[in-house]
């Protein structure tokens, strides 16, 4: 469930609230007169290629040179 907070409460406790959002990773909806006006969420950090493919490292099996040219003819799809 997304938390909501009024602009006035946000202003009074902004640094504390920002630290909580950074730790929890949750979004916060800011309201003005009970109407949602802003969405505050942490920035997603980009992961390196090593981090993305780490679970599959050493699990792929290659039986031929992937960079070698192929001599197979391909038929055009109609």
C-alpha positions in Angstrom: 0.0 0.0 0.0 1.4 3.4 -1.0 1.8 5.9 1.8 0.3 9.4 1.5 1.2 12.6 3.2 0.0 16.2 3.0 2.3 18.9 1.7 2.4 20.6 5.1 3.5 17.5 6.9 6.1 16.8 4.2 7.5 20.3 4.5 7.9 19.9 8.3 9.6 16.5 8.1 11.1 16.4 4.6 14.7 15.1 5.4 13.4 12.4 7.7 10.8 11.3 5.2 13.4 11.3 2.3 15.7 9.1 4.4 12.8 6.6 5.1 12.0 6.5 1.3 15.7 5.8 0.5 15.8 2.9 3.0 12.5 1.3 2.3 12.3 1.9 -1.5 8.6 2.7 -1.2 6.7 5.4 -3.0 5.0 8.3 -1.3 2.0 10.3 -2.6 1.9 13.9 -1.6 -1.6 15.4 -1.3 -2.9 19.0 -1.4 -6.3 19.3 0.1 -6.7 15.6 0.0 -6.0 15.4 -3.7 -2.9 13.5 -4.9 -0.5 16.0 -6.5 3.0 14.5 -6.4 4.6 11.1 -6.4 8.0 10.7 -4.7 10.0 7.5 -5.3 13.6 6.5 -5.1 15.7 6.5 -8.2 16.5 3.1 -9.5 20.2 2.5 -9.8 21.4 1.0 -13.0 23.1 -2.4 -12.6 26.2 -3.4 -14.4 26.2 -6.2 -17.0 28.0 -8.4 -14.5 25.3 -7.9 -12.0 22.5 -8.6 -14.5 24.0 -11.8 -15.9 25.6 -13.1 -12.7 22.9 -15.8 -12.1 23.6 -17.4 -15.5 27.4 -17.2 -15.4 28.9 -20.6 -16.1 25.6 -22.2 -17.0 25.5 -21.6 -20.8 27.0 -24.3 -23.1 28.3 -23.2 -26.5 29.0 -26.0 -29.0 30.5 -24.0 -31.8 32.1 -20.6 -32.5 29.3 -18.0 -32.3 31.4 -15.6 -34.4 32.1 -18.0 -37.3 30.3 -17.3 -40.5 27.6 -19.8 -41.5 27.3 -21.4 -44.9 23.6 -22.3 -44.5 21.1 -20.8 -46.9 18.2 -19.0 -45.4 14.8 -19.0 -47.2 12.9 -15.8 -47.3 9.6 -15.9 -45.4 6.6 -15.0 -47.6 
